């Protein structure tokens, strides 16, 4: 006679603080995209991004809860702790961006009708959803001295942040403005910096989740320190060259419009500075983890 595989239900998945935070994230993201869908006002790239963020975070978080509830995740060929840490950080960043973009794009003042009220409630749910993911990141972050899950450490979480900010930079890039040859070369170098650092950082995240880094023959920790130092130097050049070649001798157009290249380049400037700071902090933490061992 055939035997049926026993399915174990781990109720601690939904009763622990991490599980409760995930449950809140599922409910709040569902409320957000349901209310926005009921208004039928989520047109254009920004609306599509917001709806994708809420639906994506809802689906993946629900899947994580089900896999942990039924204890099926050990069967997956990946590092589960690294995956959940990276996803919670990514979800927090995506929902935070959405919580800023959606109201600034779709809520008009004064807000005095039912459609606007639903949009306001959806925005509130999105902000609370961000707090739920931020709480999960805080609860699952590795304690000092615990490096069993790299992406739950500060350098690992910063890798997710760096890759996400690079994606935001790519979404704002606009090289169609008329510039001189020297300016064009300078801006192209900056784009090369964003692309190279993004690709390497993304590969580190993927290889960590896929448990592939252990097969590398070189000393991984020191290699990461060297990469962080190189990325920091590259971002320093981009932080100087991007605003220099984007705004030198060029005033902000008047009117500029909602999708003005000048505003886009200003956004890239600030995001470049954010990533510069992230790589600096990443280098400091990585160096401490490798060369300054706790007793």
Buried (B, 14 or more C-beta within 10 A) or exposed (E): EEEEEEEEEEEEBBEBEBBBBBBBBBBBBBBBBBBBBEBEBBEEEBBEBBBBBBBBBBEBBBEBBEBBBEEEBEEEEEBBBBBBBBBBBBBBBBBBBBBBBBBEBBBEEEEEEEBBEBBBBBBBBBBBBBBBBBBBBEBBBBEEEEBEBBBBBBBBBBBBBBBBBBBBBBEBBBEEBEBEEEBBEBBEBBBEBBEBBBEBBBEBBEBBBEEEBEEEEEEBBEBBBBBBBBBBEBBBEBBEBBBEBBBEEBEEEEEEEEEBBBBBBBBBBEBBBBBBBBBBBBBBBBBBBBEEEEE
